[in-house]
């Protein structure tokens, strides 16, 4: 019987968008069909490394990315490309969560394989829309911030669950509603409709992070709220910016104390 972890590694290593999407679909179907050995595989994961990526987009520091408004077709294409890049990274983040962290319940792997499948579909929708603007993935520069957080949390599933889905990916819950409003005001309902799908499904992805973060805390006898505040302070201050979408974050598993901690850290960073 094939190994789920080998399949996850193959998805991570796939270097072209078409190959990564095809391998993701193949692995997700095989998992659903019960084709993978799971608990019998006791091998340690390889040290984290950059996943397979196409030669483009060129990865630069976020400060080097030009600021473009939605008022031009080029600006809107650059925005769609930026969101597509986030979704492409999110495919790798989900597969790394499968590959890197062993001896979890089967439901953990089912959650993150489901996330990988969703992110692949999001990327495909955005890429199709980008092509309608006369561009393709790779035509604009991008940054590597999401994967950098994966590297920082490779040693600890608890930290990964806290900081990737519940901080970086949850940022989309905060900013996407405003983007949808702006796009609709410009008459770009096609792009706004894609973002509506992404926003709705990202709530479930962040909720998976909340669920497995608390599972890790319970396993280690750690109080989750205090630990989350600690991790936010240690890793996430530069990327915490309000206002927060409290309704969506609550639906994604944040409790009132955690939401208050986010708002407090945001206020401290502004003062």
Buried (B, 14 or more C-beta within 10 A) or exposed (E): EEBBBBBBBBBBBBEEBEBBBBBBBEBBEBBEEEEBEBEEBEEEBEEBEEBBBBEEBEBEEEEEBEEBEBEEEBBBBBBBBBBBBBBBBBBBBBBBBBBBBBEBEEEBBBBBBBBBBBBBBBBBBBBEBBEEBEBBBBBBBBBBBBBEBBBBBBEBBBBBBBBBBBBBBBBBBBEBBEBBEBBBEEEBEEBBBBBBEBBEBBBBBBBBBBBBBBBBBEEEEBEBBEBBBEBBEEBBEEEBEBEBBBEBBBBBBBBEEBBEBBBEBBEEEEE
